[in-house]
Amino acid sequence: MKKIYIAGPISADNPIKMFANIKAGNEAAALLLFDGFAVFSPFLDFTLLFTDFGSDITKAILQGNSMAWVECCDAMLVLPGWETSGGTQREMERAKTLGIPIYFDPEQLVREMSEEEGGK
C-alpha cells in the first residue's frame, strides 16, 4: 500500500480560515483512503491538543513528527495555498531532496501511483 503525505497550509489569520484548511486537508486524506492509499494528515495534529498532554505539545514537536512522515512517504499531495505556508514549503523541499514525487492534483496522483501498483 502506497503511503501518501498530505501537505498544505494549516494556520491562518483567522480561525474560520484555519478550520477550512483543516477540513480541506482531511477531505483530501479521506478521498485517498477510499482510493486505497495509506495517508498521513498533519491536519489531524490539532486533535493531540485535546489530550492530557496537549499543553506540552509544541509546534516544534508537531513539525518534527510531520517531517519524519515526509521522509518515509511514497508521494506527497500538496493542497492549494502552499505558497503562503512556510511549513509546507519545507516539507516539499525535503521531499524533493529525497526524490519523493510531489503532486498538486489528487487525480493525477491516484492515476500514477495506482499504475505503479499495477492498477486498482
Summary of the structure (lengths in Angstrom):
residues: 120
radius of gyration: 14.3
end to end distance: 11.2
largest distance: 45.0
contacts: 347
relative contact order: 0.21
helix: 59%
strand: 12%
